[in-house]
Amino acid sequence: MNDINELLVGVSLLYSKFESNEYEAILSSYILQSIDHENVIKEVSVIGERDSVLNDEFYIKYFGIEDIFKVVGPISDGALLGRMTVWDKTMQDAVELVLSENKFSINLSKQFSRNWYLATPVYYVTSKESDDARIISCHCLVESLKTSSVENKARLIANSSMFKRKIVELDSEGLVVEELNFLGFENISNIKDDIMQGGPFMKLSKMFNSEDEIRTLLIDNEELIGFFDNF
């Protein structure tokens, strides 16, 4: 993991948690060490089986892959852990996504595994060549010994040419570094698990009425194969 532009695979895996007659969809996002289709599927299956839980109080069942995406390493400060694009939005729409520091979900009183943090910088893109204005947000890995320094370090990374070049590397719309206008962060949070030992870098959850509704979140096999065809 020493190449500055090393491409890795990220996955968001879908689980269902059934407790007290309620269904909760859980998304856990991981960085995988392989970019080979068969090896990724094997690695994902191992993680899913490992993280499934059955006991007297609740049941966590692994369903499959909700999303698969490229990660631009190395896995250290400034790793790009996936990016999202929203089209046809204004600068004001982008600004409204940005949180003030006191609303970040980072726990200032506790440090977790290896002092890793997840920042989500927001950029607004305007192009002189087209009307394709859009919002790009990313997941950025930040490592800091002091929690109080995380935001400043994340801001330096988000504004750096090196990180912006990683965003451009994953773009298929002719984006250039100069078009990326950094506005702030959607969030900054602690990473609680050791991602180098197979732990998730992010977890999200939402309530649903049934397991069938949760299953609709899974990507289909065609999309999964297409990802590796274009890797």
Stockholm file with secondary structure:
# STOCKHOLM 1.0

chainA/1-231         MNDINELLVGVSLLYSKFESNEYEAILSSYILQSIDHENVIKEVSVIGERDSVLNDEFYIKYFGIEDIFKVVGPISDGALLGRMTVWDKTMQDAVELVLSENKFSINLSKQFSRNWYLATPVYYVTSKESDDARIISCHCLVESLKTSSVENKARLIANSSMFKRKIVELDSEGLVVEELNFLGFENISNIKDDIMQGGPFMKLSKMFNSEDEIRTLLIDNEELIGFFDNF
#=GR chainA/1-231 SS CCCTTCEEEEEEEEEEEEETTEEEEEEEEEEESCCSHHHHHHHHHHHHHHHCEECSSCEEEEEEEEEEEEEESCSSTTCEEEEEEEESCCHHHHHHHCCCGGGCCCCTTCCCGGGEEEEEEEEEECCTTCSCCEEEEEEEEEECSCGGGHHHHHHHHHHSHHHHHHHHHTCSSCCCGGGEEEEEEEEEEECCSCGGGTCCSEEEEEEESCHHHHHTTSCCHHHHHHHHHTC
#=GC SS_cons         CCCTTCEEEEEEEEEEEEETTEEEEEEEEEEESCCSHHHHHHHHHHHHHHHCEECSSCEEEEEEEEEEEEEESCSSTTCEEEEEEEESCCHHHHHHHCCCGGGCCCCTTCCCGGGEEEEEEEEEECCTTCSCCEEEEEEEEEECSCGGGHHHHHHHHHHSHHHHHHHHHTCSSCCCGGGEEEEEEEEEEECCSCGGGTCCSEEEEEEESCHHHHHTTSCCHHHHHHHHHTC
//
